[in-house]
Amino acid sequence: MFLHNSNNRTGLRLLLIFIGFFSLFSCNGRQDDSRFQLLDGDEKQVSDYQGRWLLVNFWAEWCKPCLEEVPELNALHRRKEEFNWDLLAFSYEPVNNEQLNQAITKYGIEYPMVATMPQPVVPFERPSKLPAMLIISPDGDVLGPLYGKQDLESVVAAINEIKQRL
C-alpha cells in the first residue's frame, strides 16, 4: 500500500511541498494590484513598467550614502532609454509630499519620486537598511535588494548577473 509506507509518505510530502513552492514562485500570470502616485501626479502600477527593467531606490534624507549616490542615480536616470530601465525613488521615512518636493530641489534629484500620500501599494517590502535598491525584471520578478551606494557599473553588473540566471 502506497500511503502506509513511511518512505512513500515522506516522498509524497516532499513532492507536495515542491509543487506548492513551485506554484508560488513561478506564476507568470501575475495580477498587479499595485497602486502609487508620482510626485508629479501620474498614477502608476508596477505593471506599467513591464518590458523594462525597473530600479527601485529607497532613500532617506538622514542617510549620508543615500545623498552621496544622488548624482549617480541622476546619471542612471538620464541613460534610461539606452539601458531599457526606469528608476523610481521611495522615501524610507514617513514624510509628506511637500517635504519630498523640497528634498528634490535641495539635492538636485532628477528621477521620479513616489508620493507618500496617497500611500503607495507595492508588491515588495521596505528593505531593512539603506541605501537599498530593488531590481524588477522586465517580466516582473522582484530581485534584491542591493545594499550600498549604486552606480552605472554596479547596476549593469547586477542586471547582467540576473539575465544569466533567468
N, C-alpha and C positions, 0 to 999 in steps of 0.2 A: 504494500500500500504506500503510495507516494507521500501522503500527508502524515503518516505515522513514523516515518523515518526521520530522525532528528537532523541528519545531514541534508536531506532534501528540504526540510522546513527552513533551515538556515539559508540554503541556496535560494529558495523561493523568496525569503525575506530580503536578501541582498538584491535579487532581481527587481523586486517591487520598489525598493529604495532607489536603485539606479534609475528605473523608469520614472519615478516621481521627480528625482533630481534633474534628469534629462529634460523632462517636460517643463519644469520650472525655468530652466536657463536656456532653452533653445527655441523659444517661441518666436517665430518670425512675424506672426500676425499680431504685433503689439498694439494695444489700444493706448492712444496718447490722451491721457486726461490731465496733462499739464496745462497750466494757465499762468501767464505772467505778463506784466506790462513793463515796457522800457520807459525810462525817464522822459523820452520824447513823446510818450503817449501811445506808441504802437503796441497793440495786443499781440501776443505771441504764444506759440506752443513749441515744445521741443521738436515735434514733427515738422514744423516749418523749415527746419534746417536739414531735413532728410536729403541724402545725396551729397552732403558736405560734411566735413569734419567740424565739430563744434567744440571749441575750447572754452571751458567754464572756469573762470578765475574767481577765487574767494579772497577777499582782502579786507583790511581794516585800517583806519587812519592811525591807530596806535602801533601798527606793525611796521617797523622801520624797513625790513626787507621787502614788504609789500609795496611801499612807496618807492624804494630803490628800483623795483622792476617795472615801474610805470613806463619809462622810456622804451624798454624792450617790448612791452606789451603794445605800446603805440606802434612800434615798428612791425610787430606781428599783424596788427590790425590793418596797417597800410598795405600789406602784401597778401591780403586775404584772397584776392582773385587768383593770384599766382599759385597759391598753395591749396585752393579749394577748401578754405576753412572760414569760420566766423568765430569771433571772440565776444563773450559776454562776461560782465563782471557782476558778482553778487556781493553785497556787503555782508560781512561776518557779524557786524554789530546791528542792533535794533535802532537804527537812526531813521529819521523821516526823510522824505524825498527832497525837501528844501536843503537839508544838511548834505545829502548826496550831491545835489547840484552845486553847492558851494565847494565841495571837495573836488569835483570835476574841474572847476575853474581854478582852484588853488593849486592842484597838482598837474594840470595840463592833460587830463585823461581824454583821449580821443575816441576810445572804443565804447560801444553801448553799455550802459549800466542798467541793471534791472531795478525797477522801483520797489521800494519796501511796502508801499501802500498803493493799490491793494496787495495784500500779502501773496507772494508767489507760491504756486503749487507746482512742484517739480518732481520728477521720478528719481531723485537722488538725495542723499543726506549731506548735511553740512559736514565738512571734514573736521578732524579733531585738532588740527593745528594749522598755522599759517606760515608763509604763503602756501596756497594749495591750488592745484588745477586739475579738473577732471577733463577727460577727453571722451567725447561721444562720437562714435564711428558714423560714417555715412548711413549705415544700416540701423543705427540707434542703440548700439551696445555702449553702456557706460563703463568707462575704464579709468582706473586710477584710485586715488588721487596721486599726482606728482607733488611732492613736498619740496619746498625751497624755491628760490628765485628761478624763473624760467626765461629762456631767450630763444631766438630762432633755432639755434643749433640743438638745444635740448628738446624742443617741441618736435622738430623734424625727426630727430633720433627716436623719440618715443613713438611717433606715428609709424615710422618705418618698422620698428620692432613689432608694433601691433599688427601691421599689414602682414608680416611674416607668420604670425600666429593665427590669423583669420583665414 
